[in-house]
Amino acid sequence: MHAAPVIRWGIIGCGAVTEVKSGPAYQQTAGFAVDMVMRRDAVKAADYAARHQIARWTTDAQALIEDPAIDAIYIATPPDSHLAYALKVAAAGKICCVEKPMALNTLQCQQMIDAFQAANLPLFVAYYRRSLPRFRQIHQWLQQGRIGPVRHVQWNFSRTLNSADAVGQPNWRTDPALAGGGYFIDLASHGLDLLMYLLGDISAVQGTAVNQQGLYPAEDAVTAHWLFAAQSDGSQATGAGYWNFAAFERRDQVEIIGKLGKICFSVFDEQPLRLITASGEQQLSIANPQHIQQYHAANIAAHLAGDIEHPSLGITAIRATTVMEQILAGYQARSE
């Protein structure tokens, strides 16, 4: 019996997210190898390749995409370039994983989905929380009916002002032209996608966004409320969220409130998972792996082997972009 061939990956944009979170995860996944990286700065590209023991590097993304020795491409650049690179990868007939958020808007996401469907190729998106054991546990509790039909979800997220923003340092994450919005797009996308993994699609949503600090063009305070699609009993859970990126404290707390109890957890912090019902409280501490995309990458390998369907594909990732687009619609209209 012959072993499955190794899938050779190339990385476009070997910046901070690839240093610990993702790059080593791909390198350590059975059946994967990272053979080539691309960065526009030659010195930084060469340094990254040397430190991570990757054989080849380039400053030319097209050369990497067209390289016959590369089977799959991981796009780890800011969102403004996701569409252009993804379309080139699809045209080259190669597997692709793109960082989150998937693209600048829903239209771009759909163009990417269409291109990979036409090429009969998978398009993965790095909403890796869908693959993490801590959130798989919450999903299991919900599927087991431990808190009954869900009535409401509340996510409150705040953090203190970024010191770099306070002095006006350039930051692509707060430039709507590069990111599609501000920190809300960068961070809330993780949680909104996760909630739809846990509870199903958001069928209706409204939001209000403002810029309270005036430090950059993007929104820095957002509120929203939404409705999930019908559950198995026909009822619909409501949801609400609050995000502020210049508050006096860091807070990240989600409550999923059901008929029979509630589940409390953090999207970003490794707080214990709490399951609270009439019979008492259960707490579970489930640590994230050192390379947080480890399970995400392993699930890509399992998908490509035909063993599972990956939990984060283009057809699921587009939904988070659509929801965020609707939440920010009023703010973006006022900013034009």
C-alpha positions, 0 to 999 in steps of 0.5 A: 500500500502506497503512502499518500503523496505529501502536499507541498504548500507555499505561503504568500505573506509570511508576516506575524500570523505565520510565525507561531499561529499558522506556519509551524502548524502546516509544517507539523501536519502529517502529509504537509510540507511548507516548501516556499514562502513569499514576502515583498521584502527580500531580506524579511523573506530570506530571514523567515525561510532561514528561521523556519527551515524552509527551502525556498523564498521569493518576492514574486507571488505569481512565481510561487503560485505557478511553481510546479513543485507547489500543490497548495497556497496559504494566503496570509496577507491583509484582506485587500489582496485576498481576492486577487491572489485567490483568483490566481490560485484558482486559475493555477488549479491549486488548493487554497487556504485564505486568512480571515476575514475572507475578503473585503466584502460579500461580493469579493467572497462570492467571486472567490467561491465561484472561482474555486467551484468552477475549478473543482477545488477546495477553498479553506478559510482560517476561521480556526476556532471551529476546529479547536477542542474547546469550542468543539466541546461547546458544540457537543454540549449544545448538540446534546441538548444540555441547556435545551433550546437556546433563547439568547446569546450575548457577547461583550468584548472590550479592550484598552486603547492600543498604544500605537493607535494613540500616537498615530502609528500606521496600522492596516487593521484600522484602514478600511481600504486594506481591512474592510473596516477596523478592529471589529472586522479583524476580531469580531469576525472570529466570534461571529463565525464561531457563533454561527458554527455553534448555533446556525446562521444569523438570519437577520441583523442590525447594528450601530457603529461609531468612531468615539476616539477619532484616531483612525478612519474605521469604527471603534465602537459597535453594537448589534442585535440579531436573530438566528435561523430556526432551531429543531423545535422551531424557535429562534434564538436572539443575539446581541453584541457590544465591541469597544476598542478603547475601553478602560478594561479588557473583557471577553465574555459570551453567554449562551442562555438556554431553556435549561441552563447556560454556557459561558466562555471567552472567544479569545482568552483561555478561560474555563468553559462553564456549563450551568444548569439546575443541577449545578455548574461544570467547569472545563479547562481546555488549553489551546495548542501552541500553534493555534491553527494546528487542528485547522491544518489537520482538518484540511489534511483530513478533508483532502484525504476524503475523511471529513468535510472541513468546518471552515470553507468559503461557503461558511466564511462568507456568512461572517463577512455578510453579517459584519457588512450589514452591521457596519452598513450605516457607519460606512454609508456615513463615512463615504 
